[in-house]
Every structure is written in structure tokens, then in C-alpha cells.
Amino acid sequence: MQSIVEYLFGAASFMPHGYCLLWRPDLVALHAVSDALIFLAYASIPAALVVLVRKRPEIEHRTTVVLFAAFILACGLTHLVAVFTLWQPMYGLQGLVKAATAIISLLTAIAIWPLLPKLLKIPSPRALQVLNRDLENVNNELKHEIEEHEVTLAELRAMRRELEVRVEERTRELNVAYRDLERVNEDLSTFVHVASHDLKEPLRGIRHYAEIVADDHAETLTEQGKKDLNGIIRLADRLSDLINSLRDYSRAGNTDETLEDVDLNGVLKEAVDNLHSLIVDSGLQIDVPQRLPVIHCARAHALALMQNLISNAATHSNENPRVRIEAEDGGAGMVRIVVSDNGPGIPENLNEDIFKMFRRVAGPAKSPTGDRSEEIAERTTGMGLAIVKRIVERYNGSIKLLPSTGGGASFELMLRAI
């Protein structure tokens, strides 16, 4: 222990550094004050770095900063020890301090060189000033654009408010028009219902009295008289059919019907049953290659579709009439239904007219077996396809006549699937 103290402080072996200066007061004071001031300055720098690191936690490479602070403090300690060696021969302690300073210096040097490329990338104050001016210019441009956008936004808001007012006004107008249209449709339906009821009663009377005359005076009537009475009965029946067709046309656009998922196979069977007499008289054959789909509509409307299309094919066909009903996926939630017959077809110039009310295409030629086909053609009202079109459009669907080169007529219906 004594040897360590002797080594560090060496009072017995060495002379203080002041002997080298011959104890001249000016030299001793100069060295002592200079080294003391250097130590104080060196000591303040690490203190400042420690404060900086603590107050700026975002600074990177904090270990290097602390190591640099230790290096400066160690350098300051060498000067502090030099002050004491002026009077005390602490050369061993001074050597150890210098050795520690050397080690810390080497570590600091090793740490600082890898940081040099990063430090060189730090822009100079002048470059920072230029960059700051550029940023200010960009900021001013952005402010100007923001102001312009705010003006545009204010204009858009004003336009939106004006549009909302117009939409509200238009909505009110449409609501009024819709209520008026509903009232008109209701009045029209009421009128058709009343008219059909009031008109059919006199027609029944006319037909009834014509039959009475034909029966009671059958022996006294001439052949021309009988023919005339039959004409009255036939015309009365035709007018009755017209009244029924008008009623059906009015109902085709009715929006009060209950919507449901309707299986067209069951509807087709019911339609065939309803048209049994017409199908038997005309000899119509109905082909359905595959099951028909299910659509979403009012069942009464689906039945009216089938009945009118089948009746149209039976009425306007020649000998051995046939009708084919096919269905497939139409895409976009629709089904495509094609109803084709082997009749005489429809002239191209009538492709659009056939869907109008009371528009009739010339009937087929008289059949060899009799005049029943001609009689059926004469009884058509020209309302069947008009009713079909009205029903299809009621459900936002479509109907059109497909081009045909081999005779007959083919109608394509696009209806909403379930």
C-alpha cells in the first residue's frame, strides 16, 4: 500500500515541478493560473454537453456525445494535476491521468470517424438559409392555392345549396305530378270498370234478343235474316271482347297488385286450362323444352302474359299451329323468355305497330277444314300484345320482336328473376 502511495504521489523520490521553474513567482503563477483556467473551461464543456443531451432526447449518437464529454473532462484533469505537481511531485498520478486521457481519446477518435460522413451531410447555414427561403416560397404558394381552393369550395357549397333547393322544388313538383297521375289512373280504372259493366249489360241484352228472334222466328226468317242475326251476335261478342281487353289493359298497369315469386310452370298450366277451347279449336301444340324459371311479379300479370302470348300464337297461325316457349338466364338478374310460333310471321314495317292498342295483323288464310280459323282471327281485338308490353314495362322489363327468316314470329321478353 505504501509503495502505491509512493508511486502516485512520489514525495520522497521526486522534486516538485516548481524546482524546474526555480520557484520564480511569475512562472509558477503563470503555469498554475493557466492550467487552472484550462481545467475550469474543460470542465464546463462536458457539463454543457450533458445538459444538452438531457434536454434534447431526440439527439442521435448519445454515447458518442458522452464519450466526447469524458474526453474533454479527462484533458482538463491533466491540467488540474499539473497545477498540483508544481508543489507536489504527483508524477505517478499525473501519468495515470494522462494514460486514462489517452484511452478515452482513442475511443473518441474511433467513434468520431464513422460519424464524419453523416456530419458532412449536414447542410451549412447558408444552404439552410436557401432551403428555408425555398420552403417559404413553397409555403406561400400553398397558402395561395389553399385560398383559391377555399374560394372554389365556397362556390361549390353555394352551388350545392342551390342544387338542393332545386331538387327539393323538383321533388315537390314530381310528388304533385305523381299524386295527380295516381288520381288520373284511379279515375281511369274506375271509368274502365264502370264503363265495362254498363256497356256489357246492353250488349248482353242485344245478344239475348238476337238469339230470341233467331229461335222464335227460325221458320219465318229468310237465310239472309238468319245471317244478319248471326252477324249481330258476332259483333256483340266482339264488342264484349273489346271491353274485356280494355279492362285487362287497365289492370296491366295496376301497381296495387301483390308481388310474389311466381313459378311460370304453374302459370303456364293455368293459362292452358283457361284457353282450352281456343287451343282445341285451333289445334295448337305447345312445346316447352325445359322448365320455366321463377319470376318476381304479380301472379295475375304473369297469367295475363302467358294467356295473351299463347292466344296470339293460336289466333294468327296457319294449319298445324305450334308455339315454343324457351327460357334462359338473361344476366344482370333478368331471365330471357322467347315465345315462337310457326305462323305467317309479321311484316318488318309492323314491328313496332303490333304493340299498339287495337293494332291487328291480317289473319291467316281459311283452313281446309272450315272457317273456324277465320272466325277466330275476326274476333281478335288487337289488344293482346299491347297488354303484354304494358305488363312487361310495369316491371322495368322489355319485349321485342326477333328477326325471323323461316317464317313465324318470335317474341323476346326480359323479366326480373327472383
Secondary structure, DSSP 8 states (H G I E B T S, - for coil): -HHHHHHHH-TTT---GGGTTTT-HHHHHHHHHHHHHHHHHHHHHHHHHHHHHHH-TT-S-HHHHHHHHHHHHHHHHHHHHHHHHTTS--HHHHHHHHHHHHHHHHHHHHHHHHHHHHHHHS--HHHHHHHHHHHHHHHHHHHHHHHHHHHHHHHHHHHHHHHHHHHHHHHHHHHHHHHHHHHHHHHHHHHHHHHHHHHHHHHHHHHHHHHHHHHHTTTT--HHHHHHHHHHHHHHHHHHHHHHHHHHHHHHT-S-S--EEEEHHHHHHHHHHHTHHHHHHHT-EEE-SS---EEEE-HHHHHHHHHHHHHHHHHT--SS-EEEEEEEEEETTEEEEEEEE-SS---GGGTTGGGSTT--------BTTBSHHHHHHHT--S-HHHHHHHHHHHTT-EEEEE--SSSS-EEEEEEEB-
